């Protein structure tokens, strides 16, 4: 399983690729090729957004679990 850092690096690369592709679409002179490229960017961006959402939610869940464990520890210590 990839680490969180690996996933974040991939998300950053995806972001850079999407921006480069949008620049290429802007420079495209043929409307049909422009629409085809735009469809590929749209699909890739949806995949990117879902992956990013997964990373963020997982981090929030881990933070919530850590906070819950700390609260429980404090509760037990104060008995």
Secondary structure, DSSP 8 states (H G I E B T S, - for coil): ---HHHHHHHHHHHHHHHHHHHHHHHH---HHHHHHHHHHHHHHHHHHHHHHHHHHHHHHHHHHHHHHHHHHHHHHHH-
